[in-house]
Amino acid sequence: MDKELIRQRFARAVNTYSREATAQQRIAQRLAEMVHCHVPDAWHRCVWEVGCGTGLFTRAYLRMHTPGEMWLNDICPEMEARLASVLSERVHFAAADAEQAPAPQGVTLIVTCSALQWFDAPMDFMRRCREALLPRGYMAIATFGRDNLREIRTLTGTALEYRTVGEWRHDLTDVGYRVLRAVDERIQVRLPSPVDVLRHLRQTGVSGIRRQAWTKERLTAFSREYTRRFGTADGQVELTYHPIYLILEANEDND
């Protein structure tokens, strides 16, 4: 995973992300609602949000809860300015690669929304989070499944590595979590044309998987095939998001 490329792409999208990321907004809202339903009030004392971006989840969460302290993390320092309205004496921001950054002391709830798929070793990170959490602490995750951006993968062969819900259940149990909730859904975003799909991905930073140049000929062929295979009756095209939601509890034998 090219972390510097990922950072650059999301930094460039900082001013367009919140407007364009309609699927991510829905995902953030649903994860916040699941946290509200499954995490008891007492476990909002010290919250660490990993990969907070422009704060879609952060704002949804803070509308429902007043944590004792909340630490926001993102790999892009540029995100801090977008979070100014939520930062305070109890809500802090620190820019760092979360795979390298230490968790806050005494953390009771860890949340990551639409970020874990960019990690080099997500299960190593999950193991470290379990060790950081207080016993019976909680973790809430929104990540993505194998149908995510399936149209792009089909036409370009470019895709991140994704787990199924069943694989997440198995792997998380192995590293010491109790899986309280594990569900997925598919969100279909409609856009006017294949070129608008590429623009949408660029303006949400999601094009950060690799560097590639679009020649006129390649773009024409891509657009033609995308429209043929994924066009709708009303002349638009579809793009699939496949979020997976996980609510976890750290086992009591957590060291």
C-alpha positions in Angstrom: 0.0 0.0 0.0 1.5 3.4 -1.1 0.6 5.4 2.0 2.1 8.6 0.6 0.0 8.3 -2.5 -3.1 7.7 -0.3 -2.3 10.7 1.8 -1.8 12.9 -1.3 -5.1 11.8 -2.9 -7.2 12.4 0.2 -5.4 15.7 0.9 -6.3 16.9 -2.6 -10.0 15.8 -2.0 -10.3 17.6 1.4 -12.5 20.4 0.0 -14.8 18.1 -2.1 -15.0 15.0 0.0 -17.9 15.9 2.2 -20.0 17.1 -0.8 -19.2 14.1 -3.0 -19.0 11.3 -0.5 -22.7 10.5 -0.4 -22.3 6.8 0.2 -19.7 7.5 2.9 -22.2 9.9 4.6 -24.8 7.1 4.8 -22.2 4.7 6.1 -21.0 7.1 8.8 -24.6 7.8 9.9 -25.4 4.1 10.1 -22.2 3.3 12.1 -23.0 6.1 14.5 -26.5 4.7 15.0 -25.1 1.2 15.6 -22.6 2.6 18.2 -25.5 4.4 19.9 -27.5 1.1 20.0 -24.8 -1.2 21.1 -22.2 0.7 23.2 -23.4 1.5 26.7 -23.0 5.2 27.9 -20.3 4.3 30.4 -18.0 3.2 27.6 -17.8 6.6 25.9 -15.3 7.9 28.4 -12.2 7.8 26.1 -12.9 7.5 22.4 -10.3 7.1 19.6 -11.5 7.6 16.1 -9.0 6.3 13.5 -9.1 7.8 10.0 -11.6 10.5 10.8 -11.2 12.3 7.5 -13.3 15.4 7.2 -15.4 14.3 10.2 -18.5 12.6 8.7 -18.7 10.0 11.5 -17.3 12.4 14.1 -20.2 14.8 13.6 -22.8 12.1 13.5 -21.4 10.6 16.7 -21.2 13.9 18.5 -24.8 14.6 17.8 -25.7 11.5 19.8 -23.0 11.4 22.5 -20.8 13.7 24.7 -17.6 11.6 25.3 -15.4 12.3 28.2 -12.5 12.7 25.8 -12.2 12.0 22.1 -9.0 11.7 20.1 -9.3 12.1 16.3 -6.7 10.5 14.0 -6.0 10.9 10.3 -3.0 10.4 8.1 -3.6 13.8 6.5 -2.7 16.9 8.5 -4.9 18.9 6.1 -8.0 17.4 7.8 -7.5 19.5 11.0 -8.9 22.6 9.4 -12.0 20.8 8.3 -12.6 19.6 11.8 -12.2 23.0 13.5 -15.9 23.2 14.4 -15.8 20.0 16.5 -12.4 20.4 18.1 -12.4 21.5 21.8 -10.7 20.9 25.1 -12.1 17.4 25.1 -12.0 16.7 21.3 -8.4 16.6 19.9 -6.8 15.9 16.5 -3.5 14.4 15.7 -2.2 13.6 12.3 -0.4 10.2 12.0 -0.4 6.8 10.3 -2.6 4.9 12.7 -0.8 1.7 12.0 2.2 3.3 13.7 0.6 5.7 16.2 -0.1 4.6 19.8 -3.6 4.5 21.0 -4.7 6.9 23.8 -4.2 5.6 27.4 -7.3 4.0 28.9 -9.3 4.0 25.7 -12.8 2.5 26.1 -14.1 2.8 22.5 -12.2 2.7 19.2 -14.0 3.6 16.0 -12.9 3.5 12.4 -15.2 4.4 9.5 -14.2 3.8 5.9 -10.5 3.7 6.6 -9.4 0.1 7.5 -9.3 -1.0 3.9 -6.3 1.3 3.4 -4.1 -0.4 6.0 -1.2 -2.6 5.2 -1.9 -5.1 8.0 -5.4 -4.6 9.3 -5.5 -7.6 11.6 -2.2 -6.6 13.2 -3.8 -3.2 13.9 -6.9 -5.0 15.3 -4.7 -7.0 17.6 -3.0 -3.8 18.8 -6.4 -2.2 19.4 -7.5 -5.1 21.5 -4.4 -4.8 23.6 -5.0 -1.0 24.0 -8.7 -1.3 25.0 -9.8 -1.7 28.5 -11.2 -5.1 29.2 -14.7 -5.3 27.7 -14.0 -2.1 25.8 -15.7 -1.7 22.4 -14.6 -1.3 18.8 -16.9 -0.2 16.0 -15.9 -0.6 12.3 -17.2 0.3 8.9 -15.1 -1.1 6.2 -15.8 -2.6 2.8 -16.6 -6.0 1.2 -15.7 -7.7 -2.0 -18.3 -6.0 -4.2 -17.0 -2.6 -3.4 -16.4 -0.6 -6.5 -16.9 -3.8 -8.4 -17.5 -1.9 -11.7 -14.0 -0.4 -11.5 -12.4 -3.8 -10.6 -14.2 -5.5 -13.5 -13.0 -3.0 -16.1 -9.5 -2.1 -14.8 -8.5 -5.1 -12.6 -7.7 -2.6 -9.9 -9.0 -3.3 -6.4 -8.1 -3.4 -2.8 -8.1 -6.7 -0.9 -11.4 -7.2 1.0 -12.6 -9.7 3.5 -16.1 -11.2 3.7 -18.3 -10.8 6.8 -17.6 -14.4 7.6 -13.8 -13.9 7.3 -14.0 -10.8 9.6 -16.0 -12.8 12.2 -13.4 -15.7 12.2 -10.3 -13.5 12.2 -11.6 -11.1 14.9 -12.6 -14.0 17.2 -9.1 -15.4 16.8 -7.5 -12.1 18.0 -9.7 -11.8 21.1 -12.9 -10.0 20.2 -16.5 -11.0 20.7 -18.5 -10.0 17.6 -21.7 -8.4 18.7 -22.9 -7.3 15.3 -21.7 -8.0 11.8 -23.8 -6.9 8.8 -23.2 -5.6 5.3 -25.2 -3.8 2.6 -24.8 -2.6 -0.9 -25.3 1.0 -1.9 -25.8 1.9 -5.5 -24.7 5.4 -6.5 -26.0 6.7 -9.8 -23.9 9.2 -11.8 -24.4 10.8 -15.2 -21.5 9.1 -17.1 -18.4 7.0 -16.6 -16.3 10.2 -16.7 -18.4 11.4 -13.7 -17.6 8.1 -11.9 -13.8 8.8 -12.3 -14.4 12.4 -11.1 -16.4 11.1 -8.1 -13.6 8.8 -7.1 -11.0 11.5 -7.5 -13.0 14.0 -5.5 -13.5 11.5 -2.7 -9.8 10.5 -2.6 -10.7 6.9 -3.5 -8.5 6.8 -6.5 -5.4 6.4 -4.2 -4.7 2.8 -4.9 -2.2 3.3 -7.7 -0.8 5.9 -10.1 -2.2 5.6 -13.6 -2.6 7.9 -16.6 -5.8 8.0 -18.6 -5.0 8.4 -22.3 -7.8 9.6 -24.6 -8.1 6.2 -26.2 -8.2 4.4 -22.8 -10.8 6.7 -21.4 -13.0 6.3 -24.5 -12.8 2.5 -24.3 -13.4 2.6 -20.6 -16.5 4.8 -21.0 -18.0 2.7 -23.8 -17.6 -0.5 -21.8 -18.8 1.0 -18.5 -21.9 2.3 -20.2 -22.6 -1.0 -21.9 -22.2 -3.1 -18.8 -23.3 -0.8 -16.0 -25.7 1.7 -17.7 -29.2 2.3 -16.4 -32.4 2.6 -18.3 -32.5 6.4 -17.8 -29.0 6.9 -19.3 -27.0 7.0 -16.1 -24.4 4.6 -14.8 -24.1 2.8 -11.4 -21.2 2.5 -8.9 -21.4 0.0 -6.1 -20.3 0.5 -2.5 -20.3 -2.6 -0.2 -20.0 -1.5 3.4 -19.5 -4.0 6.3 -20.4 -2.9 9.8 -18.8 -4.6 12.9 -19.5 -3.9 16.6 -16.9 -5.7 18.8 -16.2 -6.2 22.5 -12.7 -6.9 23.8 -12.7 -10.2 25.7 -12.4 -9.9 29.4 -9.0 -11.7 29.4 -7.6 -8.8 27.5 -4.0 -8.2 28.8 
